[in-house]
Amino acid sequence: MTNQSIDSLLASLSLEQKAQLLVGGGNDGFAGSGAMLGHQKRLVAGAAGITVEIHEQAIPSIVMADGPAGVHIDPVRENVADTFYATGFPIGTALASTWNTALVEQVGQAIGNETREYGCDIILGPGMNIHRNPLCGRNFEYYSEDPILTGKIGAAMVRGIQSQGVGACPKHYAVNSQESDRTKVDERLSAKALREIYLRGFEIMVREAQPWTIMSSYNQINGQFVQQSYDALTTILRREWGFNGVVVTDWIGVRDTKAQVHAGNDLMMPGYPQQVQDIITAVNNGTLSIADVDTCVRRVLQLIIRTPRYNHYTYSDQPDLAAHAVITRQSATEGMVLLKNLGDTLPLRSQIRTIALFGVNSYDFASGGLGSGCVNTPYVVDMVAGLRNAGIATTPRITDIYQSYIPFATKKLRADKDPLMWFLDQGQPKLPELEISDRLIETEVTQADAAIITLGRQAGEGMDRTIEDDFNLTADEHQLIRRVSEIFRRERKPVIVIINSGSVIETASWQAYADAILVAWQPGEEGGNSVADILTGKVNPSGKLTMTWPIACSDHPSTRNFPQPMSLYDYKERQNWGTPIQFVHYTDHAEGTQVGYRYFNPNERPVAYPFGFGLSYTTFEYSRPSAKLQGDEVILSVTVRNTGSRSGKEVVQVYMGHELKAFAKTHELQPGESETLTMRVPIRLLASFDEPNSQWLLPADEYTFAFAASSRDIRLTKKIRLKQYTEPVNPVLLPK
Ligand code: BGC
């Protein structure tokens, strides 16, 4: 459809119809009946929402399903024999830890394909908020504490999804780095922190990948609700960055409707009747211009005509789940991060045939997180199956004990569930650990060649994590690791810890008890197979951390201003719609830009594992660093040679003044093989934010680029002289 025909379509719509197009279809597809998350039943059951059909003009409803780790829809439907399970892909953190944009794009293609084949038009992802603090409950959906990495991985994901003819909806724009009080909280921060840390990733993604839509977050920024902020949605997003898609609200925050339309928040989801009425009234009484309404309606129409549903695409309801299982297995494996490997414990020696598996998550392996970001997967490969598929047995007694416990514990958890804790039905909550006696460990050691302990964590939408018993280990977990370690090491049998968590946990106090530690994240439905691929050496680990692992959570300066404490079990006490509670409705970003490694590295603070860290089974040597100016880009290159005896991939990171500026990953290098990696960095990404002058500024100077294996393992440097660069931006969203 041409612009002209959009114009004539627009001209044919009544004010009521226009208002309906700007307000989602709620529960039943008619303007604004309201909807509980994921409870939409019309068109595609379990999708998050739909727009309203305008029958007379043949404008169909389009369907939005949650992501970001796969298509979140109901797996079974009443009176329908077929099932609608979707592939559970690795969570955001795991994907970013691959540092492999081509691989992420491939995952995006598979997710986009399932979106289309399950009859959806838009997938609500990727999640691109910054890991400001390890306690954010949704960090698992997000990529990193670093904006450049977030932007590049996000852009790759958007490109992949949209290559399938469906839209992405990167979220939650912006500064939505906490769940506590998320629908109201005012994020107070400097313009420098806002621009450099919290907006930059979105900016890179918008400029590189032009998402069809973007989701405006619930929170306020410096006193303005994002969803009704002209500064955020029009001045910055559209004027400065050139976004030309549709802004979709996040789901449960109702704002001043006319202010939203004026701000350029085109579509209000899930949609309430009052919002339709608000638009009509505001236009009629002159407080909202019809020009503002038309601008949003035009964009919504432009979106709709791109969708499969408008173009009468016949979806199969049968995506190729087997092919996608291969993709999720490979990408998950590549995102796993090996933190420790004492005396080459891994890959497992061939004489290790039987393993004693400890920890409930070994048997109830978490493929993803909780809340809207969960996926109803056809299955999850646990550690028992993963090891078995790799030819390794588990000891029968403890396997049996845990396997009998899991269904019992699952049933109990669901039975005891408080109705307010809806997220327990959205994903796989963590089951309480079983107490394991020394006697049992003593029996196990006689039958096993090694021990694996899986430490599990679960978090998700609507709640943040606590330091005690979540970031930190519980007393029982400590005890388990210590006892297993003492008993197995006494027999010279190795102890391996697998971390099955969406985000960071404490490691410093117990790491000495483990011979090897692997961060498996929440790696999607093939989890156990992906872990086994690393343990057996079928795949050489090449993931690197996308966030700092601190010694204590309080080492992060942001912890001082992060809402605390809030555990799963006092969550209901603190819900907006539950018992009234006192929130401080703002968060001070006193740390400014000192987020993650930007604080730890320049200040030389000790950490457990630094940003960018990850071990391999082989070694790499860097040579021939180069930095050249070409037009408005710096071209960086370095040669990487595999100097070890196994094939493997290496992630090279390039830092300028302690900040990541570029990265690249080699292909699988055979022993002795080299590859020259080339990275192109626009000069504008080298600039920092000059607050007094509201501009990006790179002063003329000589700059050093550090080619590094992690943010604390710089291998080579190269200097280059650069001219001054400035780029003025609008002085908006400033602190009061
Ligand atoms: C979440 C979004 C999600 C939406 C629809 C919201 O509460 O914050 O991430 O896409 O619900 O389910």
Residues whose N, C-alpha, C, O or C-beta is under 5 A from the ligand:
A	BS01	BGC	L37 G38 A48 D66 L124 D250 W251 S372
